């Protein structure tokens, strides 16, 4: 693409050798229980009891610690690759490219796992 003129190296994200510079980040799910309950149209207590039952009591803190408002669900996360400055993520006026990559052992196309 560089040789054909479709891409022009900028020295920041794409260098003249054809390599691209990107950042890799792991994203782990975190549930804010009051908001999850609101979205499901139930109370936080009902949500906590349901998760507790559906996980066979694996997380007793859901019932015994109502002061803890977040839950780290036992589901896999994902990896994202970001081309561009990650510090600009909150700025909606700056274009950012992101590639979502499901966590799969040994399938990292960039060889960085």
Secondary structure, DSSP 8 states (H G I E B T S, - for coil): -TTTTSS---SSSB-TTS-B-EEEEEE---EEHHHHHHHHTS-HHHHHHHHHHHTTTS-THHHH-TT--EE--SS--EEEEEES-GGGTT-TTS--EEEEEE--TT--TTS--
